Amino acid sequence: MTDIYDASNNDQVKEAETKRRLAREQEIEDLKAILATQAGIRFFKRLMADGHVFKTTFTGNSQGYFLEGHRNLALKYFSDVCEAAPHVVKDLMLREQTNDTISRSNK
């Protein structure tokens, strides 16, 4: 039989909060382990660049909605990176600025 969650039961509420907190702590620890590797940092640099985290997604047409969807997902992961490994954020931002400077100089 399936247990039914009762939001008025303080014990069940506390247990659910504890499970959520522990799951979140595990997510952050996993992310720290990933970002401790060069492969993990390269992956997140690519994710931030592809997700247009550090630049506008405005296009003036419907493509902007598509790009904003990418950005929304990337921002969620950027927020997690900020929490798990704030020292990596600078590297992610510098990569994007370097790519932007290179693309402008090629025009």
N, C-alpha and C positions, 0 to 999 in steps of 0.2 A: 504494500500500500504506500502511496506517495504521501510524504509529510507535507502538510499545508502550512505555509508561512503565515503567522499571525502577527501583524504589525503592532498590535496592542499588547503583546507579550514581551515584556522587557528583556527576558532571558534570550528569546529568539532574536530580538533586535540587536542586543549586544553581541551575540554569536555571529550574526550576519555582518555586523560592522568589523568584528575581529577578522573574519574571513576576507573581507574586502581589503582591509589594511594589510594583512599578510600577503595577499595576492599582489597588491601594489608594491610592497617592499621587494617582493621577488622579481617583479618586472624591472624595478630600478637596479637591483643587483645584477640581473641579466644584462641590462644595457651597459652598466659599468664594465662588465667583463668584455662585452663586444667592443666598446670604445677603448679598451686597453690595448687593442690590436690595431696595427696599421690598416689591415683589411677592413676593419669595422669603421675606422675614421674615413677611409676612402669611400666606403659605401654611403655613409651619411653625407659626405660632401656631395656626392652624386644625387642623392635623394633631395637635398636642399636646393641644388641647382635645378634639377628637373621639376621640382615643385614650386619654383619661382618664389621662394621664401623671402629673398632679399631684394626683389624687384616687383614692379607692378604687373598685374595680369590684365590690365585694361587694354582692350583692342578696338572698342567701338562697335563690335559686332558680336554675334553669338559665340564665337570662339572664346571670348572672355569668360563665359560661364564654364566652359570645359576646363580652361586653365585655372579658374578659381577652385574647381573641384580638386585638382592636383594640389593646389596651394593649401587648401583646407587640411588635407591628409598630411602633407609635409609639415604644416604648422603644429599638428598634434605631436608628431615625433620630435620636432624642434623643441617643443616645450618639455618633453621627456628628457632630451639631451641636456637642456638647461638645468634640470633638476638633478640628473645623475652625474653629469660631468661638465660643470660650468667652464672649466678650463679649455674644453674642446670648442666651445662656441666661437671664440676668437678665430681659431683655425678655419672653421666653417665659413665665417663671414669674410675672412681674408681671401679665401679661395674664390668666393663669388665676386668680390671686388676686382681681383686679378683677372678673372674671366671677362668681366664687363669691360675693363680697360682694354684688354686685348681685342675684343669684338669691336669696340669703338675705333681703335686704331686701324683695323682692317677695312673700315668703310671708306 
